[in-house]
Amino acid sequence: MYRIMLADDEGIVIESLKFMIEKEFGDLCEIKFAKTGRSVIELAESFRPDIAIMDIQMPGINGIDAMKEIKKVNSNIIFVVMTAYDKFDYAKEAINLGVLDYLNKPARKDVVIGVLRRAMDMIDSDRKKRSEDLLIKEKMETVVPIIENGLIQNLLSREHFEDDINNYKNLLGIEENYGYMAVIIAGDEQVGNHMTGAVAAGIRMQNVYQEIRMLVEEYIPGIVGYVMANKIPILVPRNSSSMEYAERTDLIDRSRSLVRKLSERMDCSFRVGLGSVKPLGDMSDSYNEALSILIETTGRVGHADDMPIGCKYEEDYPIDVENRLFEILETGDAQRTAAVANDFFDWMEESQKDHMEDVRLKVLEFVLWAEHLTYISANKTYHFRARTNYISNIMAMNTFDELREWFVKKFAENALYISDRKENQSESAVEKAKKYMEENFAKDISLEDVSMKVDISSYYFSKLFKEETGRNFIEYLTELRMEEAKKLLKETDMSMKEICSMVGYSDPNYFSRNFKKYTGVTPTEARERL
């Protein structure tokens, strides 16, 4: 349906246009008309036409001024100007307003219909685009929360790679490198620092999640995660690595308002915990702070910076470098671990150059912790007296260069232990699997049988086997069987049926098809050639 407005002070012109349009388009068009500039503007406001055929010279407000007024409230309207020859200057101004076309009176039917068809095509195209945009927006409304929750879960679990986090940030348009976590906790009522009826409250939160999400975004603009038991995590990215007192106070006030609003709407008791600002990679720590503050206090809202939790560091201490050092160590990347260890030692040498004893203690502390992580990650055997000479060695070092060399070397060694363990574990599993397949390929063995033998899930084993050998399980098993079949064809007089059975196939036809696929010839042809 197209709404068409006719604006002309000549009744015969309006009737003529109306007749042409109705005859050509029938019920596709709803037509209304006006004869003065003022009435045209009023009609446009109530009728909201898609197309307007305008005469420039009308009583009162002229057509040009009327079009300007109409454009203010209906920017999508398509104007077609129709006027006499002697109004060419007006016509030029109309064209400058962006009208579709300029028609001279009297206009032929085919010309009018042609212009209207062009206008209708433009309207159809615009409507289609709006429909597609709405569809995309609707899909994004579904997809974006999933992506947002994926980011939060990755950050909270710490089981993420830097590339993964960067991908999430790009998808969500996040440019900030810092942030803090807030957590909403619900229950039937608050008793001290405990929320009763957590299970039932969690179910109610699930049922009204969208409403909660909308309320949260009013008071704490951030990324709202899904309901986890009776909790909802909120990630708030920010550029600054800290929060000023006034900003923190304002956040607490807004959180208190949120708690009141949620309690009124949901018939539940709510509390909000707020963690401190940290690098995005440390959102797990901020989240734990947000939870801990609610255990430490009985208030409805608590901020970690108001009641310090955990370890605080002096202003210039490079906690970011420390965290990165141990994170990279656990990946087993010796080269990067050594580089970050050097970065940390640079800070010690520069800022603690007059405190050699303290540097020795920090070197020993970090190396012992690195070895602790290595024992856990690399399944390394712990020996109680393995570090007997550490203290004496460190005390004998009198220069920063000596301490640096020992410090970096120890970190690189521990990273290599972790790396070797991961490689050896995968290699030993694959080698064990290959040996079992070589000894049992004549039997009816499956991926599940072999993965059970090496004590690894079939999904992970399949992936690991492909990475290590470059072939999947079936390809490798088929290769073993076909190579044995070729050997038997060459060295024995066994029948095809016997060879088929000897290499693990029960169906000679299936064996023959596989053999030809693998070698390019049938078993009979292969025997003749061999």
Residue, then its C-alpha position, 0 to 999 in steps of 0.5 A: m500500500y502506498r499513501i499518495m497526497l495530491a496538492d493543487d488548487e485546481g480541482i480538475v487537475i486533482e480529479s485527473l491525477k486521482f483517476m489516472i492513479e486509481k485506474e493504473f494501481g487500484d487498491l495499491c494506493e490510498i489517495k488524499f488531496a489538499k488545495t492550499g499550502r496550509s491544508v497540505i502541511e496539516l494533511a501531511e502531518s496526519f496522513r503521513p504520505d509516502i509520495a506527494i505530487m505538489d503544485i508550486q503555486m498554491p493559495g497561501i503558503n506556496g509549494i516550495d515552503a510547504m515542502k520545506e515544512i513537510k520535510k521537517v516531520n517526514s524526511n522520507i517523503i518523495f516529492v514530485v513537482m508539477t507546475a506550469y512552464d512559467k514557474f521554472d525558477y520555482a522548479k529549480e528550487a524544488i529540484n534543489l530540495g531533492v524532489l524526484d522529478y519535475l513535471n510540466k502541466p499538463a502532464r501525460k498519463d504515461v509520464v505521471i505513471g512512470v514517475l510514480r512507478r519510480a517512486m514506488d520502487m524507491i519506497d519498496s527498496d527503502r522498506k526492504k532495507r528497513s526490514e533487513d536492518l530490523l532483522i539484523k538488529e533482532k538477530m544481534e539482540t539474540v547473538v550479542p548477549i551470548i558473545e558478552n557472556g562468553l567474554i565474561q565466562n572466559l575472563l572469570s575462568r582464566e581459561h583463555f588465550e589473549d587472542d580469544i579475548n581480543n576477538y571478543k573485544n573486537l566483536l563487542g567494540i571494546e577498546e578499554n584495557y581495564g575494568y571492574m566486576a560487579v555481582i548481583i546476588a539474590g535470595d528470599e531474605q538477607v540474614g547477616n551476610h547470608m542470602t536464604g532461599a538462593v535456589a528459588a531466587g535463582i530460578r526467579m531470576q532466570n524467569v525475569y532475566q531480561e527485565i533484570r538486565m534492562l534495570v541493571e543497564e540503567y544503573i551500572p552501564g556494563i556487560v551483563g552476564y547470564v544468571m549463575a545460580n543466584k548470581i549475575p556477573i557484570l563486567v564494566p570496561r574502562n580506560s582508567s586503571s583506578m577509580e576516584y573517590a567521587e566516582r566510587t561514591d556515585l557508583i555505590d549510590r547507583s548500586r543502592s538504587l538498583v538494589r531497591k528497584l530490583s527488590e520492588r520489582m522481583d519480590c526478592s532480597f538483593r545485594v551488589g558487590l563491587g570489585s576494584v579496577k584491574p586489567l581486563g585479564d584480571m577480572s577473575d580477581s575483581y569478581n572474587e573481591a566483589l563476592s568477598i566484600l559481601i561476606e565481610t559486610t552485612g550491607r546491601v552494597g559493598h565496594a572492595d576499595d572501601m574494605p581492602i581485601g587481599c594484597k595491596y601493592e605499593e604504587d610503583y610495583p609492577i603487578d601487571v608484569e608479575n602476573r604476566l610472568f607466571e601466566i606465560l610460565e604456565t604456557g611452557d613458552a621458555q623464550r617469552t618467559a625469559a623475556v618477561a623475567n628480564d622485564f621484571f628484573d629490570w624494574m628491580e635493578e632500577s628501583q631497588k639498586d640500593h637494596m640487594e638483600d631485598v632483591r635476593l629475597k624476591v628472586l628466591e621467592f619467585v623462583l620457588w613459586a615458579e618451581h611450585l607451579t612446575y611441579i603441579s603443571a609438569n607432573k614433576t617429582y618433588h624432592f625435598r632436598a633438591r634446593t639445598n644450595y639455593i640460599s648459599n648460591i644467592m648469598a654468594m652473588n654480589t652483582f645484579d648481573e649474577l642474580r639476573e642470570w640465575f633468575v632468568k635461567k631458572f624461569a626458562e628451565n621451569a617453562l621448558y619442563i612444562s613444555d616438555r611434559k606437554e609434548n612428551q605426554s602427547e607423544s607418548a600417548v600417540e606412540k602407544a596408540k600407534k604401537y597398539m594399532e600396529e599389533n592389532f590392525a587385523k582385529d576389528i578395532s575402533l577409535e574408542d578401543v584405542s583411546m581407551k588403551v591410552d586412557i584419553s577421551s576419544y574426542y581429544f585422542s582423535k584431535l591429538f592423533k591428527e596433530e601428531t601424525g598428520r592423518n586421522f585414525i581411520e587413514y592411519l589404520t587403513e594405511l597399516r592394513m593396505e601395506e600389510a595386504k601388499k606384502l601378503l600379495k607379493e610374498t604369499d599365495m593366499s587367496m583374496k579372502e584369506i588376505c582380506s581376513m588377515v588385514g582386518y576386513s570381513d567383507p572381500n568387496y569392501f576390502s577390494r574397494n578400499f585397496k583400489k582407493y588406496t593403491g589405484v589398482t585392484p588386489t588382483e592387478a596388484r598381485e600381477r604387478l608385484 
